Every structure is written in C-alpha cells, then in structure tokens.
Amino acid sequence: MPLLLNVPGFLGIRIHSGNTEKDTEGCLIVGKNKVVGKVIESKDTYNKLFSILCVANIRLSIILSIKLLLCNL
C-alpha cells in the first residue's frame, strides 16, 4: 500500500481502495467519482495504480494542492 510521507499534521497517508468516507480516516481513496458520496471501481483503480508504481520502481514526489471553498449558506 503506497505511503505518502512528510504530510503536515500526519505521520503518513496511505493510498488505498474504498467506497465511502467510512473506509478512510484521511487516506486517499482511488477510484471513479460517478456517484454522489461514493467512489466506484476502487479496487480495479487501485490495482492499476499499484502496478504502475511497482513497474516504475522509483520514489515519487507527489504534490497535492487542496483548495478550500468557503461558501455563504
């Protein structure tokens, strides 16, 4: 299971499969976002990603940019 290191506020964040927010405590769930509130085809997507990472056999730097949108409700 891939592990992202040096993430502020976390010891590490995993990338794994899952279908809803109940399947994670802050990790990244991979899959397709075609259903509101769900991630589908997660296991297939994870397996493809993991195969790519294993074939590359290198350390990767991943930069995530998270934008928070503040809305007046």
N, C-alpha and C positions, 0 to 999 in steps of 0.2 A: 504494500500500500504506500503510494508516494507520500512524502512528508515535506511540508514547507517549513523552513526554519527562519529565524530572525524576523518573525512577525510580531510587531509591537503588541504587548498585552497577552501574548500566548507563548507557551513553551514550544508549540508546534501545531500545525494544522494539517490534517490528513486530507487526501483526495480519495473519495470512495463512492460507492453506489448507494442509492437510497431513493425513496419516492416522495417523502413529505418532510416537513420540519421536525417531525418526531424521530426521524432517522439520523439527526445530526445535532451536535451541541456546538456548532460553529465551524465544523469542517465544510469543505466544498463537496457538494454532490454533483456529479456529472450526469448528463442525460439531455433529453429534449423537453423544452417548456412549451408544450402544446395544450396543456390542460391547466386551468387556473388552480393554483395551490398544489400542483403536483409536478414531479419530474418523471417522465416516462422513458422507457428504453434505457434505463440507467445501467443495468448490468452489461448490456451489449456495448454501450458507450464507454463504460469503464474498462472493459476488456480490450477494446480497440486502443484507447489511450495508453493503457499499461503496456500493450505490445509495442507501441511506437516508442515509449520511453525505454523499454528494455532493449530494443534494437539499437537505439541511439547510444545507449550505454555511456552517457556523459552526465555530468552535473549540469543542471539547467538553472538559470536565474529567471524567476517569474516575478514580474512587477504587476501588482494589482492596483487598480485605481478605483476607489469606491466613492461615488458621489451620493451625497445625501440630499434629498429634495425635501425642503420644508414647505408645507402647504398650509394655507389658512383654511380650516374646515368650517 
